[in-house]
């Protein structure tokens, strides 16, 4: 009768360990999805930049060249900067969350097995 609460506590701890492992995996999956989306946006942006560069080579008109340069600066530069920030921020958050969840699971597992 006395072992029942300990057994129930053990089940909760083991489920907590598995939940922490699952959460760490979910963080990794989310980070991979963000990186994939980031890559697709970068590819699209590269296509737009290549198109603008091709437009510049079609004409020698300074006005057209200036307009294309302005469009590239207005659209491309902020998007590239935002992507760099999102990429670094999401990687940092994912790494911190994964480390925290892994350590939580490991410490809970160690504490449970040593008792």
C-alpha positions as CSV (number, residue, x, y, z in Angstrom):
1,X,0.0,0.0,0.0
2,X,2.9,2.3,0.8
3,X,4.5,1.7,-2.6
4,X,1.4,2.9,-4.6
5,X,2.1,6.7,-4.2
6,X,5.8,6.1,-5.1
7,X,4.7,4.1,-8.2
8,X,2.2,6.8,-9.2
9,X,4.9,9.4,-8.8
10,X,7.3,7.3,-10.9
11,X,4.7,7.1,-13.7
12,X,4.3,10.9,-13.6
13,X,8.0,11.5,-13.7
14,X,8.5,9.1,-16.6
15,X,5.7,10.7,-18.5
16,X,7.3,14.1,-17.8
17,X,10.7,12.8,-19.1
18,X,9.0,11.7,-22.3
19,X,7.1,15.0,-22.6
20,X,10.3,16.9,-22.3
21,X,11.9,14.7,-25.0
22,X,8.9,15.2,-27.2
23,X,8.9,19.0,-26.6
24,X,12.6,19.1,-27.5
25,X,11.9,17.2,-30.8
26,X,9.0,19.6,-31.5
27,X,11.3,22.6,-31.1
28,X,13.8,21.0,-33.5
29,X,11.0,20.3,-36.0
30,X,9.7,23.9,-35.8
31,X,13.2,25.3,-36.2
32,X,13.7,23.1,-39.3
33,X,10.4,24.4,-40.7
34,X,11.4,28.0,-40.1
35,X,14.8,27.4,-41.8
36,X,13.0,25.8,-44.8
37,X,10.6,28.7,-45.1
38,X,13.6,31.1,-44.8
39,X,15.3,29.3,-47.6
40,X,12.3,29.5,-49.9
41,X,12.0,33.2,-49.2
42,X,15.7,33.7,-49.9
43,X,15.3,31.8,-53.2
44,X,12.4,34.0,-54.2
45,X,14.3,37.1,-53.3
46,X,17.3,35.9,-55.3
47,X,15.0,35.4,-58.3
48,X,13.7,38.9,-58.0
49,X,17.2,40.3,-57.7
50,X,18.3,38.3,-60.8
51,X,15.3,39.6,-62.7
52,X,16.1,43.2,-61.7
53,X,19.7,42.7,-62.7
54,X,18.5,41.3,-66.1
55,X,16.3,44.4,-66.5
56,X,19.3,46.6,-66.0
57,X,21.2,44.9,-68.8
58,X,18.4,45.4,-71.3
59,X,18.6,49.1,-71.3
60,X,21.3,51.8,-70.9
61,X,18.8,54.3,-69.6
62,X,19.9,55.9,-66.4
63,X,16.3,56.5,-65.2
64,X,15.4,52.8,-65.6
65,X,18.6,51.7,-63.9
66,X,17.9,54.2,-61.0
67,X,14.3,52.9,-60.7
68,X,15.5,49.2,-60.6
69,X,18.2,50.1,-58.0
70,X,15.6,51.9,-55.9
71,X,13.2,49.0,-56.1
72,X,15.9,46.6,-55.2
73,X,17.0,48.7,-52.2
74,X,13.4,49.2,-51.0
75,X,12.4,45.6,-51.3
76,X,15.5,43.5,-51.1
77,X,17.6,45.1,-48.4
78,X,14.9,45.1,-45.7
79,X,13.7,41.6,-46.5
80,X,17.3,40.3,-46.4
81,X,17.9,42.0,-43.1
82,X,14.7,40.7,-41.6
83,X,15.5,37.2,-42.7
84,X,18.9,37.4,-41.1
85,X,17.4,38.5,-37.9
86,X,14.6,35.9,-37.9
87,X,17.1,33.2,-38.8
88,X,19.5,34.0,-35.9
89,X,16.7,34.6,-33.4
90,X,14.9,31.4,-34.2
91,X,18.1,29.4,-34.1
92,X,19.0,30.9,-30.7
93,X,15.5,30.3,-29.3
94,X,15.5,26.7,-30.6
95,X,18.9,25.9,-29.2
96,X,18.1,27.4,-25.8
97,X,14.8,25.5,-25.6
98,X,16.3,22.3,-26.8
99,X,19.1,22.5,-24.2
100,X,16.7,23.4,-21.4
101,X,14.2,20.6,-22.2
102,X,17.0,18.1,-22.7
103,X,18.5,19.0,-19.3
104,X,15.1,18.9,-17.7
105,X,14.5,15.4,-19.0
106,X,18.0,14.2,-18.1
107,X,17.9,15.6,-14.6
108,X,14.4,14.3,-13.9
109,X,15.5,10.9,-15.3
110,X,18.6,10.9,-13.1
111,X,16.7,11.9,-10.0
112,X,14.1,9.3,-10.6
113,X,16.5,6.5,-11.2
114,X,18.7,7.3,-8.2
115,X,15.8,7.3,-5.8
